[in-house]
Amino acid sequence: MRTIETGQALLDEQSHPIGIGGFILDLTHQQSARQALTDCEKHLRGIGGAVPDALMMMDDAGRLVFWNTTASRVHGAGAYPGLKPRMRVNPCPAC
């Protein structure tokens, strides 16, 4: 569990401490979710590298978000010049 804590002394009119004000934020859930995403991405890269076929994946908006080395080899290294993850492409030029 990881937490972020911050606080400061609360003082009365004579500058005597009367308490502490602040907050504690528990980051356990966020860290677990981040690790699960990292593990999933690693697993996907492993699958992509293991299949002999060209593998390309798009998100719901039609943006190419993943392609394996076979897809790069089949379509040529320059098939998608300047392509960056999350760029929109048309997978079917005739469509």
N, C-alpha and C positions, 0 to 999 in steps of 0.2 A: 504494500500500500504506500502510495506517495501522497503527501499532502503539502499544500501551500498554506502557511500560516502568516498572518500579519496582525499586528496589534500595537496599541499605544496606551500609555497610562492616562487615566482620566483623573483630572485634578480639580480640587475645589477652589474657591475664591482665594484662598491663602496658598495655593500651589501645593497642597498636600494630596498625596495619591489617595483616591477613593475607589479605584477599580481599574479594570482593563477593558478597553473596547477593541474589537477586531473581528476577524473571521477565520475559519478553517475551511479549506476546500479540498475534498477528497478526490483525487484523480485516478483512483483504482479502475473504475469502469472505463474511462477514456483510454488508459494505458492497455487494458485488456482488449478493447475494440481495435486499437492501433496494431497490437501484436497479431490479432486474428486476421486483419487485413493484410499485413506483411506476410503471414504464413500462407494465406490464400494466393497472393500474387506469386510467391515463390513456387507454390504447387502448380499454378497455371503455366509459369515459365518452364517448369520441368516437363509438363505434358506437351507443351508446344515444341520443345526441343526433342522429344522422344518420338513424335509421330512422323512418319515418312512423307505425309501429304502436306500440301500447302495449307496453312491454317491462318485465316484472317477473321477478326471479330470486329463487329461494329456495335455501337450503342444504339439506343432507341432513336436518336436523332440522325442516324446514318453516318456518324463519325467513326473512322477507323481507329480503334483503340488498342489493337494487338495484332501482330503478325509474326510468324516464326521465320526462321532462316530459310526454310524450304520455300515459303511464299516469296521471299526476297530473291531467291535463286531462280524460281520459275518465272517470275514477272520481271526479273532483271533488277540489278541494284539501283538503276535510275528510274524504275517504273513509277515511283512516286517522289519526284524531286522536291525537296524542301518539305516533305511530309513530316509533320510532327504529330505525336499522339493527340487525339481529340480534334484533328482537322476533318472536315467533311469531305468525303469523296463519293463518287458515283461508282458503285461496284459493277454496274452493267452499262457500258457506254451506249449500247443500242436501246436501252430503256428510255 
